[in-house]
């Protein structure tokens, strides 16, 4: 996986299971067993998803004896949201230009008829 934090965030968010895990963690701290409950996958599979999320900085894991709580870390999502917001303006402007161009083409076509 890329060392670029934004790429790591988007790669981690690409999987629906990982997104669902983040939704759970946004509600509060949870253990691996608690996070695995709603899924029909093994604890090992959930642990692999958690490693990807942790690698992207989207979660952190603590240690308190045998209790290993997982915490949601919002900073990478804020970075992704900022990137999307900046680019949304560019995309909106380009779509507006395309719309204007298509309307002009339609008007020109109507004049020809």
PAVO-943916 format. One record per residue (C-alpha): residue number from 1; residue in one letter; x, y, z. Coordinates in steps of 0.2 Angstrom, whole numbers, padded with zeros to 4 digits. Each point is the difference from the previous one (the first is absolute). Layout:
+-----+-----+-------+-------+-------+
|   n | res |  east | north |    up |
+-----+-----+-------+-------+-------+
| NUM |   A |     X |     Y |     Z |
...
+-----+-----+-------+-------+-------+
***
This chain:
+-----+-----+-------+-------+-------+
|   n | res |  east | north |    up |
+-----+-----+-------+-------+-------+
|   1 |   X |  0000 |  0000 |  0000 |
|   2 |   X |  0006 |  0018 | -0003 |
|   3 |   X |  0008 |  0010 |  0013 |
|   4 |   X | -0011 |  0015 | -0004 |
|   5 |   X | -0013 |  0002 |  0014 |
|   6 |   X | -0014 |  0005 | -0012 |
|   7 |   X |  0003 | -0015 | -0010 |
|   8 |   X |  0000 | -0011 |  0015 |
|   9 |   X | -0016 |  0008 |  0006 |
|  10 |   X | -0009 | -0003 | -0016 |
|  11 |   X |  0006 | -0018 | -0002 |
|  12 |   X | -0006 | -0004 |  0018 |
|  13 |   X | -0017 |  0008 | -0004 |
|  14 |   X | -0001 | -0010 | -0016 |
|  15 |   X | -0007 | -0015 |  0010 |
|  16 |   X | -0018 | -0001 |  0006 |
|  17 |   X |  0005 | -0010 |  0016 |
|  18 |   X |  0013 |  0013 |  0005 |
|  19 |   X | -0012 |  0014 | -0003 |
|  20 |   X | -0013 | -0009 |  0011 |
|  21 |   X |  0014 | -0003 |  0014 |
|  22 |   X |  0003 |  0019 | -0001 |
|  23 |   X | -0018 |  0004 |  0002 |
|  24 |   X | -0001 | -0011 |  0016 |
|  25 |   X |  0016 |  0008 |  0007 |
|  26 |   X | -0007 |  0017 | -0003 |
|  27 |   X | -0013 | -0004 |  0013 |
|  28 |   X |  0013 | -0005 |  0013 |
|  29 |   X |  0015 | -0011 |  0005 |
|  30 |   X | -0002 | -0018 | -0004 |
|  31 |   X |  0010 | -0016 |  0001 |
|  32 |   X |  0003 | -0012 | -0015 |
|  33 |   X | -0013 | -0012 |  0006 |
|  34 |   X | -0013 |  0014 |  0001 |
|  35 |   X |  0005 |  0006 | -0017 |
|  36 |   X | -0001 | -0017 | -0007 |
|  37 |   X | -0018 | -0004 |  0006 |
|  38 |   X | -0010 |  0007 | -0015 |
|  39 |   X |  0011 | -0008 | -0013 |
|  40 |   X | -0001 | -0018 | -0006 |
|  41 |   X |  0019 | -0001 | -0001 |
|  42 |   X |  0014 | -0007 |  0011 |
|  43 |   X |  0009 |  0010 |  0014 |
|  44 |   X |  0015 | -0002 | -0010 |
|  45 |   X | -0008 |  0009 | -0015 |
|  46 |   X | -0006 |  0014 |  0011 |
|  47 |   X |  0018 |  0001 |  0007 |
|  48 |   X |  0007 |  0002 | -0018 |
|  49 |   X | -0013 |  0014 | -0003 |
|  50 |   X |  0005 |  0009 |  0016 |
|  51 |   X |  0018 | -0001 | -0005 |
|  52 |   X | -0004 |  0009 | -0016 |
|  53 |   X | -0010 |  0013 |  0009 |
|  54 |   X |  0014 |  0002 |  0013 |
|  55 |   X |  0013 |  0001 | -0014 |
|  56 |   X | -0010 |  0015 | -0008 |
|  57 |   X | -0001 |  0008 |  0017 |
|  58 |   X | -0019 | -0001 |  0001 |
|  59 |   X |  0000 | -0010 |  0016 |
|  60 |   X |  0012 | -0003 |  0015 |
|  61 |   X |  0001 | -0014 |  0011 |
|  62 |   X |  0003 |  0000 |  0019 |
|  63 |   X |  0006 | -0013 |  0012 |
|  64 |   X | -0007 | -0003 |  0017 |
|  65 |   X |  0005 | -0017 |  0006 |
|  66 |   X | -0010 | -0012 | -0012 |
|  67 |   X | -0012 |  0014 | -0005 |
|  68 |   X |  0005 |  0008 | -0016 |
|  69 |   X | -0012 |  0014 | -0004 |
|  70 |   X | -0001 |  0008 | -0017 |
|  71 |   X | -0002 |  0019 | -0002 |
|  72 |   X | -0006 |  0010 | -0016 |
|  73 |   X |  0013 |  0013 | -0005 |
|  74 |   X | -0009 |  0013 | -0011 |
|  75 |   X |  0015 |  0010 | -0006 |
|  76 |   X |  0003 | -0011 | -0016 |
|  77 |   X | -0018 |  0002 | -0005 |
|  78 |   X |  0001 |  0019 |  0002 |
|  79 |   X |  0015 |  0000 | -0012 |
|  80 |   X | -0011 | -0010 | -0012 |
|  81 |   X | -0015 |  0012 |  0002 |
|  82 |   X |  0011 |  0015 | -0003 |
|  83 |   X |  0007 | -0007 | -0016 |
|  84 |   X | -0017 | -0005 | -0006 |
|  85 |   X | -0007 |  0018 |  0004 |
|  86 |   X |  0015 |  0008 | -0009 |
|  87 |   X | -0002 | -0010 | -0015 |
|  88 |   X | -0019 |  0000 |  0000 |
|  89 |   X |  0001 |  0019 | -0005 |
|  90 |   X |  0011 | -0004 | -0015 |
|  91 |   X | -0012 | -0014 | -0005 |
|  92 |   X | -0015 |  0011 |  0002 |
|  93 |   X |  0008 |  0013 | -0011 |
|  94 |   X |  0004 | -0012 | -0013 |
|  95 |   X | -0017 | -0008 |  0000 |
|  96 |   X | -0008 |  0018 | -0002 |
|  97 |   X |  0012 |  0003 | -0014 |
|  98 |   X | -0006 | -0016 | -0008 |
|  99 |   X | -0018 |  0004 |  0002 |
| 100 |   X |  0002 |  0017 | -0008 |
| 101 |   X |  0009 | -0008 | -0014 |
| 102 |   X | -0014 | -0012 | -0003 |
| 103 |   X | -0013 |  0013 |  0001 |
| 104 |   X |  0010 |  0010 | -0013 |
| 105 |   X |  0001 | -0015 | -0011 |
| 106 |   X | -0019 | -0003 |  0001 |
| 107 |   X | -0004 |  0018 | -0004 |
| 108 |   X |  0012 | -0001 | -0015 |
| 109 |   X | -0008 | -0016 | -0006 |
| 110 |   X | -0017 |  0008 |  0001 |
| 111 |   X |  0005 |  0015 | -0010 |
| 112 |   X |  0006 | -0012 | -0014 |
| 113 |   X | -0017 | -0008 | -0001 |
+-----+-----+-------+-------+-------+
***
